[in-house]
Amino acid sequence: MNRHKQRMTLMVAAALVPFAVACGGGKAESGAVSVQQPVTGIDWRVDGVTVGGTTRHAPATARLRIDEDGRAAGNLGCNQFSARATVHGDRITFGDLRTTRMACAPERMDFERALARTLTTGTLLAEAGKAKLTLTDGEGDRVHLSRAPD
């Protein structure tokens, strides 16, 4: 095989690896999102947000759902929100949040701002367990979620 064909074969193989892993063709790292542990199509309760090493517990109304078609919606603790969401394996990116504009108690508004900032700072690493999900941003801040009761 000549060098050009070898290079093209390697480029095609390298391009297909992420698709094979995303479709379940590869083993997921321990705790990583996999086909057996999806994050889409599930109603998640937001349990808390850890920002700068400090964890804030979420109001009972805080929720998140990401649909298979890339729509995300929920409640930030006071206000409803919607956004586009892109899920690639264990990576999730949210677009700009569209929110209602209600005012709540200051501590709920502080939580809401922390959650909205963490969700939209860039690509998040998703780690899913049996009924838990953690989304971690590039700065190490985390959103802690659990599967909402049916």
Rosetta blueprint (number, residue, H / E / L):
1 M L
2 N L
3 R H
4 H H
5 K H
6 Q H
7 R H
8 M H
9 T H
10 L H
11 M H
12 V H
13 A H
14 A H
15 A H
16 L H
17 V H
18 P H
19 F H
20 A H
21 V H
22 A H
23 C L
24 G L
25 G L
26 G L
27 K L
28 A L
29 E L
30 S L
31 G L
32 A E
33 V L
34 S E
35 V L
36 Q L
37 Q E
38 P L
39 V L
40 T L
41 G L
42 I L
43 D E
44 W E
45 R E
46 V E
47 D E
48 G E
49 V E
50 T E
51 V E
52 G L
53 G L
54 T E
55 T E
56 R E
57 H E
58 A L
59 P L
60 A L
61 T L
62 A L
63 R E
64 L E
65 R E
66 I E
67 D L
68 E L
69 D L
70 G L
71 R E
72 A E
73 A E
74 G E
75 N E
76 L L
77 G L
78 C L
79 N L
80 Q E
81 F E
82 S E
83 A E
84 R E
85 A E
86 T E
87 V E
88 H E
89 G L
90 D L
91 R E
92 I E
93 T E
94 F E
95 G L
96 D L
97 L L
98 R E
99 T E
100 T L
101 R L
102 M L
103 A L
104 C L
105 A L
106 P H
107 E H
108 R H
109 M H
110 D H
111 F H
112 E H
113 R H
114 A H
115 L H
116 A H
117 R H
118 T H
119 L H
120 T L
121 T L
122 G L
123 T L
124 L E
125 L E
126 A E
127 E E
128 A E
129 G L
130 K L
131 A L
132 K E
133 L E
134 T E
135 L E
136 T E
137 D L
138 G L
139 E L
140 G L
141 D L
142 R E
143 V E
144 H E
145 L E
146 S E
147 R E
148 A L
149 P L
150 D L
